[in-house]
Amino acid sequence: MVKSRKLLIYGINQQAQQLYYYLSMEGYCVEAFCVDRNYYKDSILLGIPVVYFEEVEKIYPPSKYDIVLSFGYKNMVANRQEKYDICHNLGYNMPTYISKDAKVYTDRIGECVIIYPNVVIGDDVTIGENCIIYGNVTLYENITIGNNVIIHAGAVIEPYVEIGNGCFIESSCSIGHHSIIGNFNFFALGVTTGGGITVGDNCFFGLSSTIVSGKKIAKRTIIGAGVCVSTNTVQGTVLRHSESIKLSNEPEFYI
């Protein structure tokens, strides 16, 4: 990220305010916040203007300003992708921000990635576009992360892991080595997996659930809180404690 370029932040929530703090402390010039008209509250936030996102191009043209995206938890992945596409079509540069207090040993990081303080990213790691890596996350070596992935504070991703697009990994999760994670999966707080697991697309892992090493989780599996999965699953299964239910219709996910 070039400090001479003036910045806009999309969002006015706590995450956006935290991002403003880090950017300002590191010498970046944040000119304004912008937010959708439906979520607009006040014209000033933290001493700088707040403008409608629908009008931002006229007031702060992409020829002079870059934009950084920040979102709350509700529909974070889907909303972030939508705004990323809109800003890209408007011609905005969406630079990558890497905190000066992060330790990053790879240069294979895509556009519009936010890496917060105290993150450790090892060598031979690839991170796609439009991702957020929150504080105290550890990504070991030889990891591939897709586009539009959110990894929350304190998560640990062991070596030789592949994570697909649109995944949401909550705080204190641990993904074991040599695992392959498909697209649009949701890992709630404290999920732990052994090494060498395979996860299909559109799965949900409940709070503190555990996946034993080498297991295959079929697409659209729902795993309840505290469940330990020690067998492979079939598509559309719901697991809660000691019982499992095969869904008659595949669930839809709005991650």
N, C-alpha and C positions, 0 to 999 in steps of 0.2 A: 504494500500500500504506500502510495507516494504522499508524503505529508504536505506537499505544496498544493495538492488538490483539496478543494473544499468538499465537505461531506454533508449528506443528509442521512437521517436515520428514519427508516419506516418503523412505526410503532411508538406507543406512548406508555406502555406497561412497565412493570418493574424490570423486566429483562432489558427493555430499550434504555431505561434510565441507568441501569448498571453498565450497559455497553457505552453509553455517553460518558460515564465516569472514567472508564478505562481508556477510551480514546482521548479524552481531554487530558488525562494525567500523562499520556505518552506524547503529547504535543500535536495531536491532530486537531484540525479546525472543523468543528461540527457547527454548521450554520443554522440548521432547523430540523425539527421533527415533522413527519407527515403521517397522516392516518386517514382511513376511509371516513367519509362524511358521517356515516352512521355511528362512529365511535369517537367523534370529535367532542372534546370537553371544554378546553380553555385555549386561548390564543397564545399563551406563554407557558412553557414548561422548563424548569431549571434555567430560567433566564434567557431562553432563546425561543424564536417563534415556532408555533405549531400551525401547519397549513393542511388543507384538504389534499389527500393524495390525488383526487380527481383533477386538481388544478396545479399540481406540483411542477409539471413540465413547463407551464407558462411562467411561473415565478422563479423557478430554479432550473434553467434549461440544462439538458444533459451535456451540452458542449462545455459547460463550466463547472458542473457538479457531478460527483459520484454519489452513489446511494448504497447504504448498508441495511440489510433486512434483519429485523428482530421481532419475535412473536412470543405470545404467552402460550400456555399449554393446550388450550382448546383448539383442536383441529390443526395443530402446529405444522405437521408435515404437508397436508393438502394446501393450507393457506400459503405456506412459504413457497411451494412450487408455483402456485397461481401468480403471486406477486413477482416472483423471479421472472416468469415468462412475460408478464406485462412490462416490467422495467427493461428487460432485454429488448423487447419490441419498440419501446420508446427511445432506445439508444443510450440508456444509462450504462456506464461502467459500474460494475459491482465488485469492488476490489476485495481481496482476501486480507483479513486482519489477523495477525499472529502476535500475541502479547509478547512483549520483551521479556516477560518472566516465564515464558514457555520454553521448553527444551525440545527443539525440533531438528531431527537429523535427516530429513528427507526434503527434496524440493519438488516432489510430485504431488502438488496440491492444486486443486482446481479453483475456478473463479468463485467469488462470493462465499468463501469459507471463513468462519469465525473460530479462532482458537484462543481460549481464555487462559489466564495465568495458571501456572503450576501444572500445565499439561506436559506429558513426556511422550514424544513420538519417535520411535526408533528408525533405524535405517531400512531402506527398501520397503517403505510404506507408501501406498498410493491412496489418495483421498480425492473423491470426485467433486463435482460442483455443488454449491449451495448447501453446505453442511455446517453444523455447529458442534464443536467439541468443548464442553464445559470444563471448569476447573478440576484439577487433580485426577484427570483421566490418564491412564497409561495405555498406550498402544505399543506393543512390542514390535519386533522386526518381522518383515515379510508378511504384511497385512494389506489387503485390498478392500477399500470401502467405496461403495457406489455413490450415486448422486442423491442429494436431499436426505441425508442421514443425520439424525440428532443423537448425540451420545452425552448423557448427563453426568454430573459430578461423581467422581470416585469410581467410575466403571473401569474394568480391566479387560483388555482384549489381548489374549495370548498369541504367540507367533503362529504364522501359517493359517490365518483365518481369512475367509472371504465373506464380506457382508454386502448384500445386494442393495438396490435402490429403495429409498423411502422408509427405511427402518427407524424405529424409535426405541432407544435403549436407555432405560431409566437409571437413576443413581444406584451405585454399589452393585451393579451387575458384573458377572464374570463369565466371559465366553472362552471356553477351553480351546487349546491348540488344535490345529488341523481341522477346524470346523468350517462348514459351508452353510451360510445363512442366506435364504432366498430374499425375495422382495417384499416390502410392506409388512414386515413383522413387528410386533409390539412386545417389548420385554418390560414388565413392570419392575418396581423396586426390588432389588436383591435377588434377581434370578441368577442361578448358577448352573453352568453346563460343564460336563466333562469334556474331554478332548474327542475329536473326531466325529462329532455329531453332524447330521445333515438335516436342515430345516427347509421345508417347501415354502411357498408364498402364502401371505395373508394368515399367519398364525398369531395366536395370542398366548402369552406366558404370564400367568398371574403372579402376585406377590410371593416372593421367596420360593418359587417353584424350583425344582432341581431336575436336570436331565442327565441320566447316567451316560458315561462315555460310549461312543460308537452308535448311539441310537439314531433312528431315522424318524423324523417328525413330518408326517405328510401334510400337504397344503391344507389350509383352513382348519387346522386343529386348534381347539381351545383348551388350555390347561389352567385349571383353577389354582387359587392361592394355596401354597404349601404342599402341592402335589409333587411326589417324586416319581418320575417317569422312568421305568426300567425296562420297557418293551417298546418296540416300534409301534407307530400309530398308523391308522388308515385315514384316508381323506374324510374330513367332516366330523371327526370325533371330538366329543367333549369329555374331558377327564376331570373328575373332582374327587379327591381323596382316593378311596379304594374302588370306585366304580367308574365305568365309562359308558357313554351314550353315543351311538352313531346318529348323527343328525339326518333327518329325512330330507331336508333342504339345506344346501350349503349356506352358512352365514355370510352376511355382507359385512364388510369392515369399513369403518369411516375413520381411518387413522389420520 
